Every structure is written in C-alpha cells, then in structure tokens.
Amino acid sequence: MSPLHQIQIILVEPSHSGNVGSAARAMKTMGLTNLRLVSERTDLLDEQAVALAAGATSVLESAERFSSFEQAIADCQLVIGTSARLRHLQNSLLEPRQCGETAVQHASQGKVALVFGRERVGLTNAELLKCQYHLHIPTNADYGSLNLAMAVQIVCYEVRMAWLALQEMPQNSPLADYPNQEALTHFFNHTERLYTALGFIRNDAVMPKLRRLYQRAKLETNELNLLRGMLTAVEKQLEKPRH
Amino acid sequence: MSPLHQIQIILVEPSHSGNVGSAARAMKTMGLTNLRLVSERTDLLDEQAVALAAGATSVLESAERFSSFEQAIADCQLVIGTSARLRHLQNSLLEPRQCGETAVQHASQGKVALVFGRERVGLTNAELLKCQYHLHIPTNADYGSLNLAMAVQIVCYEVRMAWLALQEMPQNSPLADYPNQEALTHFFNHTERLYTALGFIRNDAVMPKLRRLYQRAKLETNELNLLRGMLTAVEKQLEKPRH
C-alpha cells in the first residue's frame, strides 16, 4: 500500500463547511484521500463543501466521522497535531518539511494522523498532549492567520514532496539506519586522536569543521562504519614495522 | 530592504475575486505584500475578495493594476511563470522549493516576479516564453487541479522557508565556495589511491559509498581542502622512516 494511503487528515470541529471542501481538494491534489472529521454537526458536507471540493468530492464522500478526538486517532501509530501556539512544546516541534518526512517514514509501519484544530482556537491543550509531535508552520509574526484549508494544503504538499523523494531512492534498498550521538562522538574522538598523532591537528579549528560537515551530511550507520574502518586502516599501517 | 519586499506576486486575469482575496491572505501569512493584478476588470477587489483576505486587506489596498502582462513584469529582473502544463519546458523548470530559493537569491539584486495564470487556462504560450523560469507544482497525476490561491500559498510558503534559511546563516560570512567537479574527482582519486595502498579498499564497493556521502554533503571548498590535507598527512607519515 502506498504510504500516502496510510495518512489520515483529521479536522477537529471545523466551523466552516467551505474549509472542509477546500481541505478535501487540497488533499487530493497532493494524492491524499483519507479525511476524518471530529464533529457532531451534520451540515459539514453541505453544498458549500461540495462546491469547494471541486473534483475531490470522492474525498468528502469517503470521509469518516468521529464524535471524539480520541476515537479519531485510536488506530493511528503516529499522531502529529498542528497549532499556531506551540512555543512551549519545544521538544516535539516539527516544521512542515520534517512533518512530511516523518509522516511518510512512519506510514510504512502504520496509520499516521495529521490533526488540524478549530479555525479560531486550534487544538485544546488536552488534545495537544495526546500528539507525539507538534507541527508549527513558521508564519509571518505580524500576521500568522493561515486559513485552515491552506494549512492542510502546505502540509499535504510537504507529505507529497517527501513521498516523491522516497520514490526517487533506489528500489529495494532498506531505509537507512542512523547512528546515535554516542557513536558519532566515538567517531569524532577517534578522528581527533589519530590526526593529532599524525601531527595534522594542531589547534581547535579542525574538529568543528569536520563535525559540521558530517552532521550536515546526516551520516548513516554503514557510512560511519566505513569511515571508522578507514581510521583503523591508517592506524594499523602506522603500527606495522617498516622493511 | 528585506528580500521578501522585492518579490511581486502577479495574478494574470483571475476570474474569481475570492481567489484574489485568498491569495492576498496567503501572501501576508508568509510575509509577502506586493500583489499585482493583470486585468481590465474593476470588480476584482469586491466584497468577496475583502472577506477572504481577512486580515490581509492591506495587500489588496496596495495592489497594483496593469493592463498587460508585459507592463506587470517590466521592472522585474527575474520572472518565474507558473503553469500546470509545462512538460515541454524541461530546461527552465523549477519545483516550488527551488523556486523559493531562486526567488530569494535574486531578490537581493532586484525585483522578482512570481506569475500565476488564469484559473482555467493558465498562462498563454506567449506569456510563458517571457518567463526565464517555469514553476511546476508536482501535483497528483490523477487530480492536479490546484486552486489558484492554494498555488500562491505553496509558493509563498517556499519563498518564506528559503528566506528563513537565509536568516539562519551566520551573519557576515561570505556565501560558501563550492569545488568544481574536477576538484571532487581529484579528491576521490586521491582517497582511492591511498586506501588501496593501505589495503583497505579491495573491491568496487567502497568508492561509490564515499562518493554518495560526500556528494550528499555538498562539500564546500574549504572542507575539501581539509579532507585532502588529511589524506596528505597520512601519506607523509607512511613515507617517514621508522625509528
């Protein structure tokens, strides 16, 4: 199953049916089809919604209804909640690009919920606490009032971009495994030790440059093992007696 | 002047005033304020436009009117045109992310036009030929009918992301200098020679991994020089006589 079909767009108590229709159209243009509505209202899929959905009425027709936030996210392995006021949630904050990447990565393992709150007041604190990650769209500080369907459009766009990037990766290659911080520290210490012994590192300027380079590259585990193997190869040669 | 103020969003003959209002709101949430309308119609800034602009009516109020596409782009140094049917324009195609980066880069030198065509038929071929670059939003092949204001939202979002990335770069540091392909080839050959001599490289599997890593990292010239210095340091040590 395509990862895109694992992703659920959840709108919590939207006020305007037009936003529901526009969100459906935004989703379908990016290849997403699963819409969930948390609402007791029966008029959210009215004529206005259908008109604004344009060619995406199929998304409205297949939309699932839930009477609570908990029920809407119950079968999802990953829940990402969106809100404008998230500054206190530093540790779990994602920008839209990371959100798209995270959603697509997790979609191979299970359902992913991308949750959008009420137009005026967003998600409640209780709802935000039930999300593993929190999405912050970095809007203009002077005017950050993004329309609900526009927020859905940006997030669905980033999901699609992450999905397209995944398609372009070589087929059948397992997802990369990344080293933890301890393994990276060992690698940097190993490098510093060896090149100090070689007389190449004589001041504090070299290691920060190497750290910056390899952190930017987001070293994969097999690459880290390769680089450590190269360090060890140099060490072994240095220890050999010369002819 | 902030690069964002150099960027002009140009709507060519929009049909629906609501899209003009929504586009204004989309722009302002991302910090863009310059809207240009190519249209003879006098009803494009009607009540519907004002209602959908929400807190961005200032963008509508300062919108500039032009009676032709040529006049609207006359003072712009860079013109990027958007359209859904661009497959034949391979050489000048940009995706939204590259479009944001290109627009922000050029905005330090002059005005940049991001042009959006008519809702149903987009830009004419004659108009597209007057654009240096062409923006293609990679929508769902089964349903790519992105609303005009949604397209504006995605592009303005990518402009903002590129601008924010620029803000995060260290102040006063010159833009990084990147090595050419020849310098990279020298580095890879140097690495292969040394580690083959060390007995570490014994097959064809190692170099493609290293190439992939360093190409992904987009090595800067000073980093390449550092890595080559490390190779030379190892070589020198190997040549030294042992005690």
Boltz contact constraints between the chains, C-beta under 6 A:
constraints:
  - contact:
      token1: [A, 26]
      token2: [B, 150]
      max_distance: 6.0
  - contact:
      token1: [A, 28]
      token2: [B, 143]
      max_distance: 6.0
  - contact:
      token1: [A, 29]
      token2: [B, 139]
      max_distance: 6.0
  - contact:
      token1: [A, 29]
      token2: [B, 140]
      max_distance: 6.0
  - contact:
      token1: [A, 29]
      token2: [B, 146]
      max_distance: 6.0
  - contact:
      token1: [A, 31]
      token2: [B, 140]
      max_distance: 6.0
  - contact:
      token1: [A, 55]
      token2: [B, 143]
      max_distance: 6.0
  - contact:
      token1: [A, 55]
      token2: [B, 145]
      max_distance: 6.0
  - contact:
      token1: [A, 139]
      token2: [B, 29]
      max_distance: 6.0
  - contact:
      token1: [A, 140]
      token2: [B, 29]
      max_distance: 6.0
  - contact:
      token1: [A, 140]
      token2: [B, 31]
      max_distance: 6.0
  - contact:
      token1: [A, 143]
      token2: [B, 28]
      max_distance: 6.0
  - contact:
      token1: [A, 143]
      token2: [B, 55]
      max_distance: 6.0
  - contact:
      token1: [A, 145]
      token2: [B, 55]
      max_distance: 6.0
  - contact:
      token1: [A, 146]
      token2: [B, 29]
      max_distance: 6.0
  - contact:
      token1: [A, 150]
      token2: [B, 26]
      max_distance: 6.0
  - contact:
      token1: [A, 150]
      token2: [B, 153]
      max_distance: 6.0
  - contact:
      token1: [A, 153]
      token2: [B, 150]
      max_distance: 6.0
  - contact:
      token1: [A, 153]
      token2: [B, 153]
      max_distance: 6.0
  - contact:
      token1: [A, 154]
      token2: [B, 157]
      max_distance: 6.0
  - contact:
      token1: [A, 157]
      token2: [B, 154]
      max_distance: 6.0
  - contact:
      token1: [A, 198]
      token2: [B, 233]
      max_distance: 6.0
  - contact:
      token1: [A, 198]
      token2: [B, 237]
      max_distance: 6.0
  - contact:
      token1: [A, 200]
      token2: [B, 233]
      max_distance: 6.0
  - contact:
      token1: [A, 209]
      token2: [B, 226]
      max_distance: 6.0
  - contact:
      token1: [A, 213]
      token2: [B, 217]
      max_distance: 6.0
  - contact:
      token1: [A, 213]
      token2: [B, 223]
      max_distance: 6.0
  - contact:
      token1: [A, 216]
      token2: [B, 217]
      max_distance: 6.0
  - contact:
      token1: [A, 217]
      token2: [B, 213]
      max_distance: 6.0
  - contact:
      token1: [A, 217]
      token2: [B, 216]
      max_distance: 6.0
  - contact:
      token1: [A, 217]
      token2: [B, 217]
      max_distance: 6.0
  - contact:
      token1: [A, 223]
      token2: [B, 213]
      max_distance: 6.0
  - contact:
      token1: [A, 226]
      token2: [B, 209]
      max_distance: 6.0
  - contact:
      token1: [A, 233]
      token2: [B, 198]
      max_distance: 6.0
  - contact:
      token1: [A, 233]
      token2: [B, 200]
      max_distance: 6.0
  - contact:
      token1: [A, 234]
      token2: [B, 234]
      max_distance: 6.0
  - contact:
      token1: [A, 237]
      token2: [B, 198]
      max_distance: 6.0
  - contact:
      token1: [A, 242]
      token2: [B, 242]
      max_distance: 6.0
